[in-house]
């Protein structure tokens, strides 16, 4: 399987897999750049089937275990969305006037952007979520896959483009970044938020222990994440496209961790999270969240990390 991170061919299976519709999807690791991807990759039709109305109702990140849904959770976090936008996203640009969001869900972050006086636009793959964003906030949100977005009205238009928990869902994240570069205004910034659960100490331990036990672990979700980034693979990936790249690792505190399963494996993960906390705080590595800020597109096609 060709690696989307470095265009290499070599990959090795990890002891993790998904099962969906009688199909098994194995996570494979690229030794060269560190990217982790599903093998086989879901088809476009399968991917579209993942993002039904149920995805935002209860299927997203185990919200059903918290007794809530995406919209209710987002509604209670509007003030936090404004703070996150100001501190983590807009701060990457000296004088931002416009914001485009890839994977805008129900539009809460874009609504926060408009409240700050920004010109906002975005795209969302779920037709139900996109319709809700239009109805709830009056946003001019486009529906469909980012890969299919017509670039003609967007070229060199946006000061900041934000993708939060999106690139790992795309079949070809490198092609998406090329598209983003075409959309950025001069001096524009691409800000990306990524899960990095395979950077965690618990995941690193499981990768070593499970093969010794002759076991693999079935992950509880549908195979939403076609790719998994780590700190190393994110640096490699974005430095192929931008001259200036900063990757910051952080950790969700153990007391806020939303375990998707009550299994022994997830209880062990929760315990190791307490050990992980000071490691990430001091070393700024081994977290479960990455924020990438990338600017100044380049023509380099490869880099060694």
N, C-alpha and C positions, 0 to 999 in steps of 0.2 A: 504494500500500500504506500502510495506517495505521501510524504509528510507535508502538511500545509504550512508548517513552520519554517522549513529550510529546503523544501523540494527534494529532500533525500528519499531513499527507498527503504532503508533499514528500519525495522521496528521490532519490538519484542513484547509479548503479551504480559500483562500484569494480572495479579490474582483477583481481579474485579470484573464483574459483568452485569449487564442488564438482561432481562427477559421481557419481551413484549410481543403479543400476537404470535406466539409459538416461534419467535425468532430470538436468537441469542446474540448479543452485541458485546464483544470483548474489548476492554480498554488496552490499547497498545502504546508503548513508550518509544519515542525516537531517541536513541543514544546520542545522536549528534547535537540536537538543539534542546531536547527535554520535553518537546510537545507530546501530549497524550491525546490519542484520538480513538474513536470507536472503529472497530473492524468486525463486520462490514459497516459502512455508513448507511443510515436510513435513507430511503428514497425521498424525493420531493413530496410525493403523495403522503407518505408516512409522516413526514415532518409537519405538513399542513394539518393532519389529523391530530397531532399532539395538542394544538393550540385551540381547542374548542372552548366554549363558554365555561366549562368545568375547570379549565386551567386557572382562570382568575377567581372562580367561585370558591374552590377549595384545594385544587391540586398544586398550587404554587408554594414551594418550599415548606410543605407540611403545615399550611395554615389551618387545615382541618383539625389538626391536633391541638391548636390553640383556640378552637371554637370561633373562628372569625373567617373573613374572606379578604381578598386583596383590597377591594374598594373601601371597606370599613377601616382596615388598617391604615391605608393611605390617607383617608379623610382625617384621621386623628393625628397625622404626622405632617400637616401642612407647614407649621412653623419650623419643624425640623428640616423639611424639604427646602425652605428658603435659606436656612443656615447652611445646609450642605451645598446648595447651589452657589452661594456667595463664597464659602471658604474653600471648597474642594474643586469646583468646576470653573467658575468665572474668574477666580484669583489667578488662574493660569494665563490670563490675557490681560494686557495693560489697560485697554479701554474697550471692553466688549459692548457691542450694540445689538448683536443678533445671536440667536441660539437655535440650533437644530438638534433634535433628539432622535436617535435611532432606537426603535423599540420603546415608544413613548407610553405604552400601556393605556391607562385611562386618562393620561394627560396631566397628572398632578404636578410633575416637575415643570412642565411647560407653563402651566397656570401660575406657578411660583415665579417663573421667568417673566411672564407678562406683568405680574405685580411689581416687578423691579424695573419696568420700563423697557424691556427687551423686545425686539421683533423676534417672534418665535415660529418655528415650524417643526414638523416631525413626521414620522412614519411608524405604523404599527401593523404587525402581521395578522393579529386577531381582529376580524371584522366587528365582533361584538364590543371589544374594548375600544376600538377606534370610534365606533358609533357613540359609545358612552362618553368619550372625551369630547366629541362634537356637541352632544346634547348638554353635558354637565358644565363645560367651560366655554363653549363656543369656539373651540380651537379649529384652525384650518389644518386638520391632521389627515395625512394621506393613509390609505389602507393598502396592505400588500406587503410583499417581501422587499427588503432593502435592495436585494440583488436586481430587482426588476424596476427600480425607481428610474423615472425619466430625468436625466441630469440637466436637460436644456434650461429649465428655470432656476437651477441651483448652482450653476458653475460660478466659482469664486464669489459666492454670495455670503457665506456664513463665517462669522468671527470665531465662534466656538461650536464644535460638534461634539455631542456627548452620547456615549453608548454605555449604559449601565446594565450589566449582566446580559449582554447581547452577543458578543463575538463568539462565545463558546457555543451558541446555538446555530451558527451559520455554517453551511457546507464548505464555503471557501472564504474564510476571514481575510486572507490576503487580497482577494479580489475586492472585498468590501473596503479595505483600507485604500486601495488604489482609487476607488470611487470617492471616498472621503477627501482625499487629496485634491481631486478635481473640484470639490464643492467648497473647500476652504478659501476664504478671502486672503489676500496677502497679509502675512503675519498671523494667520489664524492658527488655532490650537485644537488638537483632537484629544479629548479627555475620555478615558475608558475606565470602567470599573469592572473587575473580573473576580469571580470566585477562584480561590487557589487552595482548595481543600487537600490537594495532594502534596502541598508544602508542609502540612501539619506533622507534628511528631507522631501522632497516632497513625497517620497514613504511611509515613516512612517505616514505622515499626511493622505495620500490617504487610507491607510489600515484602519484607524480609521473612516474617514469621509464617504467613499463610502457605507459601510453597513448601516450607519445611514440614508443615503439618499435612501436606497434600490436599489443601483445600483452596477453594476460591470463594469470594464473597459476592453474593447477589445484592446489588444496590436496589433500594426500594422504589425509586421513581421510574417513570417512563424514561427512555433514553433521550431526554431533552438536550443534554450537553453532548454535542458531537465531538467537542474538543475540551480538554482541560489544560489550563495554563498554570505554570509555576513562575516564581520570580525569575528563574533562569530563562525559561522559554519565552516569557514576555519580553525580556530585554533583547533576546536574539531576534524575535519576531519584529518588534517595532524598530529596532536599529537597522533593519533591512530597508525601511521606508522613510525614516526621519533621521536628521542629524542630531537633534536634541531630544533626548528621551530620559524621563525620570520615572522610576517605578518605586512606589512606596507600599510596603507590606504592613498590614495591621491584623488584629485578631478580635473576633467577636468575643466579649467576655463570657466566661463559662456560665454565669448566672442568666445570660440572655440567649444562650444556645438553644435553638429549636431542634430537638432531636426528632428525626423522621420515623424512628422505630424504637420500640422499647427493648430491643434485643440486647444480648450481652455485649455484642460488638459496639453498640452505640453507648452503652453504659461505661465501657472501657474508654471510649473516645471522650466522654464527658470528664472522666477522672484525669485523663492525660491532658485535657485542656487546661487544667489548673497548673500543670507543670509547664505547659506551652506558653502561658501568659507572661511570666517574667522573661523567658527566652526571647519572645517577639518584642517585648518592651525594650530590652537592652540591645539586641542584635538587629532589630528592624527586619528580621527574616522569619521564616517558618510560620507565617500567619495564614489565615484563611480568606483574606481579602487583599486585592491589589488595586491601587489606583495608578493609572499610567497617564502621564502628560507628555504629548508628543507634538513637536513643531519643527518647522524648517524641513520640508520634504527633500529627500536626497535621491541620487541615482544609483546608490550602492545596491548590489544584489546579494551580498553575503557578508557575514561577519562572524568571527569566532569569539565566543564568550568563555 
